[in-house]
Structure formats: structure tokens, C-alpha cells
Amino acid sequence: MDVHFWIGKHSTQDEYGTAAYKTVELDTYHDDKPIQHREVEGHESELFKGYFKTLTLMKGGVETGFNRVKPTEYKKRLFQIVGERKNIKVLEIPMKKGNMNSDDVFILDLGLEIFQFNGKNANKDEKFKATQYLQFLKADRHGKAQTETLEEDEVDGDHPIWSHLVQGKSKRRAPEPPTNKKGIHRISDAGGQLKITQVSDTLDKSKLDTHDVFLVDAGTQLLVWIGTKASVDERSKAMVYAHNFLKDKCNPFCPVTCLSEKQAKKCKEFQQVFK
């Protein structure tokens, strides 16, 4: 069993904290059988992406969900379809001309009109996924929307699609380089107050203690190990501590997997970290 929670890159600490606690509640409800996973926007695990035919990242959240807005009132959106093979993403991006390029496919959704724009260098996987998504949008409008596929080489500067986009290009901030230093940190309330301390600057399995929770930092992934005799407070706040630990380490997108002491014994991924 697996339980995933997903956090957007602009989500708040309160939202993240609530999601982490709800994940613990689900884990408890299922008698601690699930393995917990933290997914971060744009860095989702293959396991998580495998649950969906298309994983779409959208701005605005529930207020403009497909089933809550009539096509004639639908907010204009620009989607970028980018990637290759099975790693294709559908991303909602700001409606600026400079955000479009020749290497990807774009969908301009105007409600009752939907355009697919194929960049001249776009690959066949992007085009195929875009066509699928275009049909999904059309079906969601009960077939009332008109669709058109445009090839970049055939679209001149006077085409109507450009009138829906503003000048400019979105600025993208380069992420800070992550620190790949490995080690093990203990989360414990044995002293009367919950705190985190480093117990090893190497991956030494002997440092794990059944009475506490440990963050096993393997550099490219973070494993949260929950001892069988860890307290309720240590268990419930483990993911929040893991999140804050990665922020301080300047590696906020690192995959996080949370598993019990019993699960860790059977988990090949966990055991391989110490080899």
C-alpha cells in the first residue's frame, strides 16, 4: 500500500503541514501498512505519475475546475506539452507570446475554441499527447468546442491566436544547487521537547534506534525511518521535519519516502542506501 501527497511549488507551509498530517491519519487508518510518499510539483516520482493517463499542472486550483465552469465563461489558458516518451508533462503557463517556442507543443484553450500549436521542432510524443489532451478538453465541453491544429511554419503573425496573448516572457528563476552531503538525523522528544539532531555524517545503519524517528539523507533522496517504539508526536511530525530539513539544505524537490522499521526491513530501496 502507498499513500502520496502532492505539494505545489507555491503552496503555503500551512497547506503542506495539513497534507502531511492527513497522510499520517490515512496511514494510521490503514494500520500503518502504507508507505508514505511526498511528491513535489515538477519532480513527481515514476510511481506517482504511473497512476494517471495525463498529469496536468494548472494555475488557480479549484475555482476554475473543468466541471465548475461553463465553456462560454471559461478562463483562457495556455498549456505547454513538453517531454519525450512516457515523461510528457502538460503545464499551464502564463499567456505570453514569449513563452511559446519551436521545440514544444502548445494548446490555447479559449473555451469554445481550442488550438493546438505544433512547434516545428516538437517531437512525435509531444504531438501525440497534445492531440489526446485536445480531445479530452473537447469531450469535457460536450463536443461543443471547435478545435484546430496549427503547424508553426503555417502560422503567420496575423493569425487570430496571437491576439489572445500578451507581449513578454515569464522569468524563470534558476534553482539553487542542492547540497549532496549525506548523513543521518534523529527526531526525538526524549528530552521533553521534539528536536532534530545529527547522529552521523555517514550512512551507518547501526545509528537507527527503534525508540525514535530518523531522517536518512542519501543525497538524491530522503528516507524517513520510523522506529517501532517512536512516540505519536515523533511519528506525526516526521514529514514536516523532513520538509523543513530539505528547505534548509537547499534541496526542496528531493523525493521523500516515509516507512516504518518493519517495512524498511523488506524494502530493497532502503537497504541499498547503506551498501
N, C-alpha and C positions, 0 to 999 in steps of 0.2 A: 504494500500500500504506500502511496505517495501523496503528500499534501503540498501544494505550491502556493505561494503568494507572490504577487507581481507588484512592483512599485515603479511608478513613472518617474522620470528624471527630475520633474518639478514638484513631486509630491512633498507634503509637509512632514515634519517629524511626528506630529500627532497622528496623521494618516498612517504613516509607516508603523508607529507603535501599536495602533489599534489592529492593523493587519497581522502583526507579529503575535499579539495576544490571542486573536481569533484563531490563528493557526495552532497555537498551543491548546486552545479549547477543543478544536477538532481532533487533535492528537489524543487528548485525554478521553474524549467521547468514544474514540475507537480503541480504547485500552492501550494507548501508547504503541500501537502497531505501525502507524505510518512513519515514513522517513520524511522530514520536513525540508523544503527547498525554498530558498529566496531567489526570485527572478527579478532582474533589473532591466528596464527598458533598453532595447537595442543590444542586449547581451544575454538573451534568453538561452537556456540550455536546450540541447537537441531533444531531450526527453519532453520538455515542456512544449516545444514547437511541434512535436510529433502528434499532439492531441488535436491540432487544428488543421483544416484544409488551407486556411489563409489566416495569418496573424496580422491584424491591421492596427497600426498605432494612430490614434486620432486626437485632435485638439478638442478641448471643450467638454469632454465627458458626456454624462447622461443627458444634458439639456437638449442636445441636438441629435439624439439617437435616431436611427432609421425608422423605427416603429412609432415614434412620437411626433414626427413632423410630416406634414403633407408635402408632396413634391413641389407644389406651387409656392410653398413657404420655405423650402429647404435652403439652408445656408450654402452659398457657393464654396466649393472645396477643390483643392488641388492635391492630387496624390502622386507620389513618385514610386515607381516599381523598380527596384534595384536588387541585383544579386545574380547568382547563377545556380543552375541545377536545383537542388532542394532548398538552398539557402536564399530564397527570394523574399524580400520584405515589401510591404505596402505601407508607405509612410505619408501621413498628411503633412504638407509643408505650406509655408506662407505663400499667398498668391502673388508672387513677384516674378516678373519675366526673367530676371537673372538667375532664378532658382532652377530653371529648365536648362537642360544640356543635351548634347548629341549622344551621350553614352547610355542613357536610360529611357524608360517609357514613362509617360505621364498621363494621368486621367484628370480631365477638367469636368467636374460634376456640377452642373447648373440646375439640377432638379429634374426638369422635363427634357433637358438636352444634356447629353454626356459625350464627351470627346476623348478618344484615345489618340495620343500623340506619340508616335514611334520615332525616337531619336535615330539618326542614320547609323550610329554605331551600336545600337541596342542589340543584345543577344536574343536568340530564339526563346530562351527560358523566360526572360522578362516579358517578351511579347505574348507568349502563351499565358502566363499568369495574369497579365493585364487584360487579355481577352476574357479570361474566366471571371475576373473581378468586374469587368464591364457588364457581363451577363448577369452577375449577381445583383448589381445595382439596378439594372433594368427590371429584373424579376421583382425586386423589392418595391418598385414603383408600379407593380401590377401590369407591366408591359406598356405603360403609357409614355415612357420616356423614349425619345428619339436618340439613336446612337450613331456615331460616325468615327471611323478610324482614319487618322491622318498620318501620312509619311512626311518627315521633316523636309525632304527635298521638294515636296509638292506644295508646301505651305509658304505663301509669301507674306510680306509684312502687313498687308491689308486684310488678312484673314480675320473674321469676327472673333476668334478665340483671344486674340491679343487685347481686345477692348475690355476683357474681364480681368486682366492682370495689370498690376501697377509696376512702375519702374523700380529698379533696385534689386539688390540681392541680400539675402539674410547672412548675417555674420555668424560664423561657426567658431566657437572657442575651442582651441586645442586642449585636450585633457592633460593634466599634469602626469608626468611619468610615474608609474607605480613603484613602490619600494618592494623588492623581491626578497627581503630578508626573512628567513624562516624562524620558527620558534613555537613555543607552547606557553599559553597564558591560562591562569586559573581564575575562575569566577566563584567566589565563596563568600558566605555570610557567617563563617565560623567565629569571626571576631565580633559579631553582633551587628555588623553593617556590611551590606553587599559591596564588594570591591573586586577589582581585577588586578592581578599581579603576574609578572612574567616569572615562569619557573624554569625555563630552559631556552637557550638561544640555538638549540638544535632540535631535531625531531626524535626525541627519546621517549619511546612508549612507556618506559618504566615510571615516568613522571605522572602518569594518569592515576587518579585516585577515585575510587568508587563513591566517595562522600561529596564530590564537587562536580562542577561543570568546567570543561576545558575548551579553549579555542586552539585548534591545531592549525597553525598557519603554514601552509605548504607553498606559499608564494603565489602560485597560479590559482589556488583555491583555498577556501577556509572551511574546515570541518569542525562542527560544534559537537563535542563528545559529552554526553550526559551520563554521569555516574548513576548507578542503580540506587544509591542512597543519598543522592543530591536532594536538597530541600526544594519545596514548592516554589519559593522565591527565586532560587537559582535557576530552576527549570523555566519558569515563566518569563524571565527577563534575559535569557541566554541570547535570543536572536537580536534583541535591542542592543545588547552589549557588543555582539558581533558586528552589527551595522555601524555603531559608533567607532569601533576599533578600526574598521576598514576606512572610514572617513578620515580618521587621524593618520592613517598610513598612506593617505592619498591614493587609495585603490578601491573606490566606492563601487565599482562594477564587478568586483571579484565574485565568482559563484560561491554560494554558501549552502552547505548541506548539514542538516542537524539530525543526529541519530543517537540512539541510546547505547549504553555499554553493551547490551546484549546484541543489538543489531550490528554494531561495529565488528563483532567477532566473526560475523558471516559476510561482511561487506568487503569485497575484493578491492574496491577503490580505496577504502580506508586503510587496509593492510598494506597496500602498495606504497602508500605515502612514506612508510617507515623503512622501506628497503633501500 
